[in-house]
Amino acid sequence: MTLRQRCDHVNALYSSISAQGINPYFRPIAKTWGTEVEVEGRRLIMIGSNDYLGLSHDPRVMDASAKAVYEWGTGPGGSRFLSGNMVLHHQLEERLAAFVGKRGAVVHVTGFSTNMGALGVLVTPADTVICDRENHASIFEGIKNTRARLVTFAHNDAAQAMQRVEAAKASRPDGDVFLITEGVFSMSGELAVLDELAAIKEAHPDIIFYLDDAHGLGVFGRGGRGAADHFGITDKVDFIMGTFSKSMASIGGFIAADDEDMLRYLRYQSRTQIFSAALPAANTVAVLTCLDILEREPERVDRLHEVTMRMRQAYRDIGLRIGNSASPIIPIIIGSDEKAFQFSRALFEAGVFALPAVYPAVPRGQALIRTAYMSTHQDRQLDFVLTVLDRLAREFGVRECDMVAEPGQACQDEAAEAAGKAKLSYL
Ligand SMILES: Cc1ncc(COP(=O)(O)O)c(C=O)c1O
């Protein structure tokens, strides 16, 4: 396909959804209060943010970041390799390593560039990389540049991952074998089967086990120490990668490990680290302050789970299809891309901000609305969201029972519906 054809394809899609008034992307937010935002003059409840602990609007984080700007300026002035390296970065690396239970860490300027940079130099063409099929784009992009052999396993299927590991070791004995998963999957909200994957590492200690815990950090484990801590398998993971763009109220990323030689290798070789400007002081201090807060106030994480459990149960009571979500990310499975765009627009008009995820972010025909909750959501906001979802789920026919009913005869089981309603305390 030529460049012109590729442009035409994307532009046709853009024109089609824009003409129908259902284009949900790049919608400019005019104001934000964290759990609420203003868009096109409407005030909306935000249920699409990864700021799971609501710390980006915590006055302590904001004050510390603002102060850092006055102490350090707004930009770093260079890459960490050269003139942009600050003592703050080293403090942050020590704190992060201690937080996730590793000896050291290397901070990068985004989570995406952490995966790109780290995988780009850890993996060589002789190696085999075994990935969960639903891993994030930054992992696949990171591997692409290495020309290693990429092998995927069915999502969360540890038995298949084990077969792939054994086959790779047998067929390519000269290369290393990497096993890579996310801790919490960013679209489905599912937890990885880390205990089962750690057993593969136990059986084959020479493989390299790499965990992207972008959505587990601050959410799972003791006081938010992450998905590996949650499963008690931190010592089995060779590299824990995390981002600051979710619970850590900033941007940036890090990779933590016990092997200090490998960390030094990464520090001096990761191309996205040495050829990209350093993380600005304000962002670095924001993360340091979040770590202070998390260490002092682990109850924030408990509140997040309370909100999440309530919403997950309420979604089920409404009859929404939410897959195997186990985290603050709760997808609403809609089906067709077009219906998902329309559902998102209807949410917007009703005062709720949540975006659709369509192919290729999710498998074809499984378009969903990605909802995500924060520990700072108030009960009245959650009640409002549930009332809207209950109404729209009926209007759009996206409840579990709609899938089995005859067309036009959706969810005729009045008794079941009445029972469902009785459970919905907000109605
Ligand atoms: C699993 C996963 N890894 C990596 C990233 C990239 O992180 P960042 O947005 O901090 O660049 C994301 C971002 O959404 C993610 O979901």
The ligand as a Gaussian input file, in Angstrom:
#p B3LYP/6-31G(d) Opt

LIG

0 1
 C        0.906000      -2.035000      29.419000
 C        1.491000      -0.733000      29.003000
 N        2.817000      -0.627000      28.838000
 C        3.392000       0.520000      28.463000
 C        2.646000       1.652000      28.246000
 C        3.310000       2.923000      27.824000
 O        3.379000       3.773000      28.912000
 P        3.403000       5.352000      28.796000
 O        2.030000       5.810000      28.483000
 O        3.832000       5.741000      30.160000
 O        4.375000       5.719000      27.749000
 C        1.262000       1.601000      28.418000
 C        0.452000       2.808000      28.182000
 O       -0.703000       2.828000      28.041000
 C        0.663000       0.378000      28.807000
 O       -0.658000       0.273000      28.956000

